[in-house]
Amino acid sequence: MGVGFLPSQTPFGIAHRGGRGGGPENTTAAFLHAVELGFSHLETDVHLTSDGVVVAFHDENLDRMMDHAGRIADHTWLELSQLKFGGGHAIPRFDDLLHLLPDTRFNIDPKADEAVEPLCKLIQQADAVDRVCIGAFSDRRIRRAKELLGPELCTSPGPKELAGLLVQARAGRSFETDHNCLQIPTSHLGVRLDGHWLVSRFHEAGLQIHYWTVNDRGEMERLLEAGADAIITDETETLREVLGNRKSASPGS
């Protein structure tokens, strides 16, 4: 199951928006802090500015994160570059992150349809297809990214495809998918998605299972015992300890 973005040795951690401790979410400082902690995989979100620059930012609007109103899509890159979070942090360009962290892998959620093609273009320009995974709450965006970047692109299914896969898995049916991993919560609409049987079922189909967003130590440990291949977390220091303890306790370590 080690294909491009996905390591063959699991479990591993993914720092959600860079995690806590280094700086505000989705900032260069947050990502650098996660890398310093030993994380090789970072999760981020992207939007497109009015002049076509792909930036790392979760929300459509600016007001939650900084003392400024308006949509990302209504600002030029020059305008956004002059805005600061608390502590003087800036919104990063995604192409800058790819070049700043050449050995790091990025799990990317394109938050808007218009961001997909520019994102794929800069991934191609950076020769970084094997360093990224695309996942989103939009089947259409994921499919478009796959069309643009080819079958070697790592993807996780969108909500409609995921629902279909879960139905087939629960029914014990065989299924095929061109996705490489399932990035899922522990439950959805009251249905538990974290049982050993479900993990085993998807492992048999060649898919890694990544759970989000898990910040409790006990839940991290429980999911790893169930066979999770990756944990996506804000609590990067806690997950580092959990993974370290697990490694030191394994036979032969």
C-alpha positions in Angstrom: 0.0 0.0 0.0 3.0 2.3 -0.2 2.3 4.4 -3.3 3.7 7.9 -3.6 2.1 9.9 -0.9 1.4 6.8 1.2 4.2 5.2 3.2 4.5 1.4 3.2 5.3 1.5 6.9 2.3 2.4 9.0 0.9 3.8 11.2 1.9 7.4 10.8 0.6 10.9 11.7 -0.8 13.7 9.6 -0.7 17.2 11.1 -4.1 18.8 10.6 -3.6 22.3 9.3 -0.1 22.0 10.7 -1.4 21.2 14.2 -1.3 23.3 17.3 1.7 24.8 19.0 3.7 26.4 16.2 1.4 29.2 15.1 -2.1 29.7 13.8 -3.6 27.0 11.6 -2.4 26.7 8.0 0.6 29.1 8.5 4.2 28.4 7.7 5.1 28.5 11.4 2.5 25.7 12.1 3.8 23.5 9.3 7.5 24.0 10.3 6.6 23.1 13.9 5.0 19.9 12.8 8.0 19.0 10.6 10.3 19.8 13.6 8.3 17.3 15.6 9.0 14.6 13.0 5.8 14.7 10.9 6.4 13.9 7.3 2.7 14.5 6.3 0.8 17.7 6.6 -2.9 18.4 6.0 -3.9 21.7 4.5 -6.8 23.5 2.7 -6.5 25.7 -0.3 -8.5 28.6 -1.9 -7.8 30.7 -4.9 -7.3 34.5 -4.8 -9.0 36.8 -7.3 -5.8 36.9 -9.4 -5.3 33.1 -9.5 -2.9 32.4 -6.6 -3.4 29.2 -4.6 -3.2 29.9 -0.9 -3.3 27.7 2.2 -6.4 28.7 4.2 -9.4 26.8 5.4 -12.3 29.2 5.5 -14.0 30.9 2.5 -14.0 34.1 4.6 -11.2 35.9 6.5 -13.0 37.0 9.6 -12.6 33.9 11.9 -8.8 34.0 11.6 -8.0 37.7 11.4 -9.3 41.2 12.0 -10.4 41.6 8.4 -13.6 40.7 6.6 -14.2 39.4 3.1 -13.7 36.3 1.0 -10.4 35.0 -0.1 -11.7 34.9 -3.7 -12.4 38.6 -3.6 -8.8 39.6 -2.7 -5.6 39.7 -4.8 -2.5 37.9 -3.6 -0.9 41.3 -2.9 -3.8 42.3 -0.7 -3.8 39.0 1.2 0.0 39.1 1.6 -0.3 42.3 3.6 -2.8 40.9 6.1 -1.4 39.3 9.3 -2.7 36.9 11.9 -2.0 37.5 15.6 1.8 37.3 16.1 2.6 38.6 12.7 1.9 35.4 10.7 0.9 35.6 7.1 -1.3 33.5 4.8 1.1 31.3 2.8 1.1 30.6 -0.9 0.9 26.8 -1.5 3.6 26.8 -4.1 5.9 28.4 -1.5 5.1 25.5 0.9 6.0 22.9 -1.7 9.4 24.5 -2.3 10.1 25.3 1.4 9.4 21.7 2.5 10.6 19.5 -0.4 10.7 16.3 1.6 7.2 16.8 3.1 3.9 15.3 1.8 0.7 17.3 1.7 -2.8 16.1 2.1 -4.8 18.8 0.3 -8.5 19.8 0.5 -9.4 22.2 -2.3 -12.2 24.2 -0.8 -13.6 25.7 -4.0 -14.1 24.4 -7.5 -12.1 27.2 -9.1 -9.0 26.2 -7.0 -8.7 22.7 -8.5 -7.1 23.4 -11.9 -4.6 26.1 -10.6 -3.7 23.7 -7.8 -3.0 20.8 -10.2 -1.0 23.1 -12.4 1.4 24.1 -9.7 1.7 20.5 -8.4 2.8 19.6 -11.9 5.2 22.5 -12.2 6.8 21.4 -8.8 6.9 17.8 -10.0 5.1 16.9 -6.8 2.3 14.5 -7.8 3.9 11.8 -5.7 4.0 14.1 -2.7 0.3 14.9 -2.5 -3.1 13.4 -1.8 -6.3 15.1 -2.7 -9.4 14.7 -0.6 -12.5 17.0 -0.4 -16.1 17.1 0.5 -16.8 17.2 -3.3 -16.6 14.1 -5.5 -16.4 16.4 -8.5 -13.3 18.2 -7.4 -11.5 15.0 -6.6 -12.4 13.5 -10.0 -11.2 16.6 -11.8 -7.9 16.5 -10.0 -7.5 12.8 -11.0 -8.2 13.8 -14.6 -5.6 16.5 -14.6 -2.8 14.7 -12.6 -3.4 11.2 -13.8 -3.9 7.8 -12.1 -0.6 8.2 -10.0 -2.3 10.9 -7.9 -3.3 9.6 -4.5 -6.9 10.4 -3.6 -9.5 9.7 -1.0 -13.1 9.4 -2.1 -15.6 12.2 -1.7 -18.9 11.8 0.2 -21.0 10.1 -2.5 -18.3 7.6 -3.5 -17.4 6.9 0.2 -21.1 6.2 1.0 -21.2 3.7 -1.8 -18.0 2.0 -0.7 -19.3 1.7 2.9 -22.6 0.2 1.8 -20.7 -2.4 -0.2 -18.3 -3.1 2.6 -21.1 -3.6 5.2 -22.9 -5.9 2.8 -19.8 -8.0 2.3 -19.7 -7.3 -1.4 -16.5 -7.1 -3.4 -15.7 -3.7 -4.9 -13.1 -1.9 -6.9 -12.0 1.7 -6.6 -9.2 3.8 -8.1 -8.7 5.7 -4.8 -5.8 4.8 -2.6 -7.0 5.6 0.9 -10.1 6.4 2.9 -10.0 9.5 5.1 -12.9 9.2 7.4 -14.3 10.3 10.8 -14.8 7.6 13.4 -18.6 7.8 12.9 -21.0 9.4 10.4 -24.8 9.9 10.8 -24.7 7.6 13.9 -22.9 4.8 12.1 -19.6 3.7 13.6 -16.7 3.6 11.1 -13.9 2.5 13.4 -14.4 -1.2 13.9 -11.7 -3.9 13.2 -13.9 -5.5 10.7 -14.3 -2.4 8.6 -10.6 -1.6 8.7 -9.8 -5.2 7.7 -12.4 -5.1 4.9 -10.8 -2.0 3.3 -7.3 -3.3 3.9 -8.2 -6.4 1.9 -9.1 -4.0 -1.0 -5.7 -2.4 -0.8 -6.8 0.9 0.9 -5.2 2.6 3.8 -7.5 4.0 6.5 -6.9 7.5 7.9 -9.1 8.9 10.7 -9.8 12.6 11.3 -9.7 14.7 13.3 -8.6 12.8 16.4 -7.3 14.8 19.3 -7.8 12.5 22.3 -4.9 10.2 23.4 -7.2 7.3 24.3 -9.0 7.5 21.0 -5.7 7.6 19.1 -4.6 4.5 20.8 -7.9 2.7 20.2 -7.9 3.5 16.5 -4.3 2.3 16.1 -5.2 -0.9 17.8 -8.1 -1.3 15.4 -5.6 -1.1 12.5 -5.7 2.6 11.5 -2.9 3.4 9.1 -2.8 7.2 9.9 -4.3 9.6 12.4 -5.0 13.2 11.4 -4.7 15.4 14.4 -4.4 18.9 15.8 -2.6 17.5 18.8 0.7 16.8 17.1 2.8 16.4 20.3 0.3 14.0 21.8 0.2 11.8 18.6 4.0 11.9 18.4 4.1 10.4 21.9 1.5 7.8 21.1 3.2 6.7 18.0 6.6 6.7 19.8 5.3 4.6 22.6 3.7 2.1 20.2 7.0 1.8 18.3 9.1 1.2 21.4 6.7 -1.4 22.6 6.6 -3.4 19.4 8.7 -6.6 19.2 12.2 -6.1 17.9 12.3 -2.3 18.5 
